[in-house]
């Protein structure tokens, strides 16, 4: 069954959730005795005082312990960890010591949430900031030291420094070009499709159900048939007449499948279109070539929400 997520570093739930996992790892005491949690609590208080003293109104993420402020809304799409993005950023300490700036040159391209693709000055802060942002947004993130350089010295940045990143989210790589292919397919086949306003994926409802909408933790039972844009069928549940059953939010299936299902209801009959970045990306999978758009016909049989 090619719906299952392949073993690929960085694939996770939407990046807000994926960041929590990433950040929790930063807070654990290491063998050298680094106490990330204590630094986090202290740094949040320092950041709150800084914001008050400078009359800065910022949003607070009470899961991660990070303050952020969106300055400009670009109107683009959000994304998830494991996807390649393009962004500009600059970094300073809370005392305004500069340590990074890409705005005078080329933006950085990296895989969201994958430390191996970061530049040395990025830390997890840029990915955390992008988790709150859409394409085209500009924002400032106030980053407690456990999510920055921790107790290490970087250039002119002292150990245990709070960092301030200014970020401009340029684009999600390959999303626009994949959506051009999908839209052409939709047009050629006379399909009336809807665009997901959050992630920019496409879906078409052929028969409207009246049941519940799946959410994280819901158990979903459905029949599906997966095809390529050229009509090649690569997977189906109809042959054995055994519906697929899975739990939303566990990251068991390719990300685009859950994105599509999240827009549907019990008893819906629909088609969802998955850009390759939310499918198998640059990896081939069985009869699915690398960088393939996936098309799934779905019949939602049941949705059980705890």
For each residue, the residues with C-beta under 8 A, 3 or more apart:
1: 4 235 244
2: 226 234 235 285 286 287 288
3: 224 226 235 244 253 254 257
4: 1 252 253 254
5: 8 11 251 252 253 254 255
6: 11 254 280 283 285
7:
8: 5 11 82 281 283
9: 82 114 116
10: 81 82 111 112 113 114
11: 5 6 8 81 82 251 255
12: 15 17 18 21 80 81 82 113 251
13: 17 18 80 81 249 251
14: 17 18 78 80 81
15: 12 18 19 78 79 80 81 112 113 127 130 131
16: 19 20 63 131 132
17: 12 13 14 20 21 249
18: 12 13 14 15 21 22 80 81 82 113 131
19: 15 16 22 23 64 81 113 124 127 128 131
20: 16 17 23 24 63 64
21: 12 17 18 24 25
22: 18 19 25 26 113 124 127
23: 19 20 26 27 64 124 128 146 147
24: 20 21 27 28
25: 21 22 28
26: 22 23 36 124 146 147 150
27: 23 24 36 37 40 146
28: 24 25 36
29: 33 34 35 36
30: 33 34
31:
32: 151
33: 29 30
34: 29 30 150 151
35: 29 38 39
36: 26 27 28 29 39 40 146 150
37: 27 40 41 146
38: 35 41 42
39: 35 36 42 43 144 145 146 150 160
40: 27 36 37 43 44 65 144 145 146
41: 37 38 44 45
42: 38 39 45 46
43: 39 40 46 47 144 145 146 162
44: 40 41 47 48 65 144
45: 41 42 48 49
46: 42 43 49 50 94 162
47: 43 44 50 51 67 94 142 144 162
48: 44 45 51 52 67
49: 45 46 52 53
50: 46 47 53 54 56 94 142
51: 47 48 54 56 57 58 67 142
52: 48 49 55
53: 49 50
54: 50 51
55: 52
56: 50 51 69
57: 51 69
58: 51 67 68 69 140 142
59: 67 68 69 70 132
60: 66 67
61: 64 65 66 67 68 132
62: 65
63: 16 20
64: 19 20 23 61 128 147
65: 40 44 61 62 144
66: 60 61 128 141 142 143 144 147
67: 47 48 51 58 59 60 61 141 142
68: 58 59 61 129 132 139 140 141 142
69: 56 57 58 59 139 140
70: 59 73 132 133 137 138 139
71: 138 139 140
72: 136 137 138
73: 70 134 136 137
74: 134 135 136 137 138 169
75: 134 135 136
76: 134 135 136 137 169 171 172 200
77: 134 135 172 175 198 199 200
78: 14 15 133 134 198 199
79: 15 83 85 112 130 172 175 199
80: 12 13 14 15 18 83 112 199 255 278
81: 10 11 12 13 14 15 18 19 112 113 114 127
82: 8 9 10 11 12 18 111 112 113 114 255
83: 79 80 111 112 172 173 277 278
84: 109 110 111 112 172 173 174 277
85: 79 109 110 111 112 130 169 170 171 172 173
86: 107 108 109 170 171 172 173
87: 107 108 110 126 130 167 168 169 170
88: 102 103 107 108 167 168 170
89: 100 101 102 108 122 126 129 165 166 167 168
90: 98 100 101 102 103 165 166
91: 98 99 100 101 121 125 163 164 165 166
92: 96 97 98 99 163 164
93: 96 97 99 157 158 161 162 163 164
94: 46 47 50 142 161 162 163 164
95:
96: 92 93
97: 92 93 156 157
98: 90 91 92 101
99: 91 92 93 121 154 155 156 157
100: 89 90 91 119 121 122
101: 89 90 91 98 104
102: 88 89 90 105 106 107 108
103: 88 90 168
104: 101
105: 102
106: 102
107: 86 87 88 102 168 170
108: 86 87 88 89 102 119 122 126
109: 84 85 86 173
110: 84 85 87 114 117 118 119 122 126
111: 10 82 83 84 85 114 116 117
112: 10 15 79 80 81 82 83 84 85 127 130 131
113: 10 12 15 18 19 22 81 82 127
114: 9 10 81 82 110 111 117 118
115: 118 124
116: 9 111
117: 110 111 114
118: 110 114 115 122 123 126 127
119: 100 108 110 122
120: 154
121: 91 99 100 154 155
122: 89 100 108 110 118 119 125 126 127
123: 118 126 143 147 148 149 163
124: 19 22 23 26 115 127 128 147 148
125: 91 122 128 129 141 143 147 148 163 165
126: 87 89 108 110 118 122 123 129 130 165 167
127: 15 19 22 81 112 113 118 122 124 130 131
128: 19 23 64 66 124 125 131 132 141 143 147
129: 68 89 125 126 132 133 139 141 165 167
130: 15 79 85 87 112 126 127 133 167 169
131: 15 16 18 19 112 127 128
132: 16 59 61 68 70 128 129 139 141
133: 70 78 129 130 137 139 167 169
134: 73 74 75 76 77 78 137 169
135: 74 75 76 77 169 170 171 172
136: 72 73 74 75 76 169 170
137: 70 72 73 74 76 133 134 168 169
138: 70 71 72 74 166 167 168 169
139: 68 69 70 71 129 132 133 166 167 169
140: 58 68 69 71 164 165 166 167
141: 66 67 68 125 128 129 132 164 165 167
142: 47 50 51 58 66 67 68 94 162 163 164
143: 66 123 125 128 147 148 162 163 164 165
144: 39 40 43 44 47 65 66 147 148 162
145: 39 40 43 148 149 150 151 160 161 162 163
146: 23 26 27 36 37 39 40 43 150
147: 23 26 64 66 123 124 125 128 143 144
148: 123 124 125 143 144 145 161 162 163
149: 123 145 152 153 154 157 159 161 163
150: 26 34 36 39 145 146 159 160
151: 32 34 145 159 160
152: 149 159
153: 149 157 158 159
154: 99 120 121 149 157
155: 99 121
156: 97 99
157: 93 97 99 149 153 154 161 163
158: 93 153 161
159: 149 150 151 152 153
160: 39 145 150 151
161: 93 94 145 148 149 157 158
162: 43 46 47 93 94 142 143 144 145 148
163: 91 92 93 94 123 125 142 143 145 148 149 157
164: 91 92 93 94 140 141 142 143
165: 89 90 91 125 126 129 140 141 143
166: 89 90 91 138 139 140
167: 87 88 89 126 129 130 133 138 139 140 141
168: 87 88 89 103 107 137 138
169: 74 76 85 87 130 133 134 135 136 137 138 139
170: 85 86 87 88 107 135 136
171: 76 85 86 135 175 176
172: 76 77 79 83 84 85 86 135 175 176 277
173: 83 84 85 86 109 277
174: 84 177 178 275 276 277 291
175: 77 79 171 172 178 179 200 275 277
176: 171 172 179 180
177: 174 180 181
178: 174 175 181 182 275 276 277 293
179: 175 176 182 183 200 202 275
180: 176 177 183 184
181: 177 178 184 185 229 293
182: 178 179 185 186 202 229 273 275 293
183: 179 180 186 187 202
184: 180 181 187 188
185: 181 182 188 189 191 229 273 293 295
186: 182 183 189 191 193 202 204 273
187: 183 184 190 191
188: 184 185
189: 185 186
190: 187
191: 185 186 187 204 271
192: 204
193: 186 202 203 204 271 273
194: 202 203 204 205 263
195: 200 201 202
196: 199 200 201 202 203 259 263
197:
198: 77 78
199: 77 78 79 80 196 259 278
200: 76 77 175 179 195 196
201: 195 196 256 259 260 272 273 274 275 278
202: 179 182 183 186 193 194 195 196 272 273
203: 193 194 196 260 263 264 270 271 272 273
204: 186 191 192 193 194 270 271
205: 194 208 264 268 269 270
206: 269 270 271
207: 267 268 269 270
208: 205 265 268
209: 264 265 266 267 268 269 300
210: 265 266 267
211: 265 266 267 300 302 303
212: 218 265 266 303 305
213: 262 263 264 265 303
214: 218 220 248 261 262 264 303 305
215: 218 248 249 262 305
216: 248 249
217: 247 248 249 305 306
218: 212 214 215 247 248 249 303 304 305 306
219: 245 246 247 248 302 303 304
220: 214 245 246 247 248 261 300 302 303
221: 243 244 245 300 301 302 303
222: 237 243 244 261 298 299 300 301
223: 237 238 243 244 298 299 301
224: 3 235 236 237 244 296 297 298 299
225: 233 235 236 237 238 296 297
226: 2 3 233 234 235 236 294 295 296
227: 231 232 233 234 294 295 296 297
228: 231 232 234 288 289 292 293 294 295
229: 181 182 185 292 293 295
230:
231: 227 228
232: 227 228 287
233: 225 226 227 236
234: 2 226 227 228 286 287 288
235: 1 2 3 224 225 226
236: 224 225 226 233 239
237: 222 223 224 225 240 241 242 243 244
238: 223 225 241
239: 236
240: 237
241: 237 238
242: 237
243: 221 222 223 237 301
244: 1 3 221 222 223 224 237
245: 219 220 221
246: 219 220 250 252 253
247: 217 218 219 220 250 252
248: 214 215 216 217 218 219 220 258 261 262
249: 13 17 215 216 217 218 258
250: 246 247
251: 5 11 12 13 255
252: 4 5 246 247
253: 3 4 5 246 257 258
254: 3 4 5 6 257 258 274 278 279 280 294
255: 5 11 80 82 251 258 259 278 279
256: 201 259 260 272 274 275 278 279 294
257: 3 253 254 260 261 272 274 296
258: 248 249 253 254 255 261 262
259: 196 199 201 255 256 262 263 272 274 278
260: 201 203 256 257 263 264 270 272 273 274 296 298
261: 214 220 222 248 257 258 264 272 298 300
262: 213 214 215 248 258 259
263: 194 196 203 213 259 260 272
264: 203 205 209 213 214 260 261 268 270 272 298 300
265: 208 209 210 211 212 213 268 300 303
266: 209 210 211 212 300 301 302 303
267: 207 209 210 211 300 301
268: 205 207 208 209 264 265 298 299 300
269: 205 206 207 209 297 298 299 300
270: 203 204 205 206 207 260 264 297 298 300
271: 191 193 203 204 206 295 296 297 298
272: 201 202 203 256 257 259 260 261 263 264 295 296 298
273: 182 185 186 193 201 202 203 260 293 294 295
274: 201 254 256 257 259 260 278 279 293 294 295 296
275: 174 175 178 179 182 201 256 278 279 293
276: 174 178 279 280 281 282 290 291 292 293 294
277: 83 84 172 173 174 175 178 281
278: 80 83 199 201 254 255 256 259 274 275
279: 254 255 256 274 275 276 288 292 293 294
280: 6 254 276 283 284 285 288 290 292
281: 8 276 277 290 291
282: 276 290 291
283: 6 8 280 290
284: 280 288 289 290
285: 2 6 280 288
286: 2 234
287: 2 232 234
288: 2 228 234 279 280 284 285 292 294
289: 228 284 292
290: 276 280 281 282 283 284
291: 174 276 281 282
292: 228 229 276 279 280 288 289
293: 178 181 182 185 228 229 273 274 275 276 279
294: 226 227 228 254 256 273 274 276 279 288
295: 185 226 227 228 229 271 272 273 274
296: 224 225 226 227 257 260 271 272 274
297: 224 225 227 269 270 271
298: 222 223 224 260 261 264 268 269 270 271 272
299: 222 223 224 268 269
300: 209 211 220 221 222 261 264 265 266 267 268 269 270 303
301: 221 222 223 243 266 267
302: 211 219 220 221 266
303: 211 212 213 214 218 219 220 221 265 266 300
304: 218 219
305: 212 214 215 217 218
306: 217 218
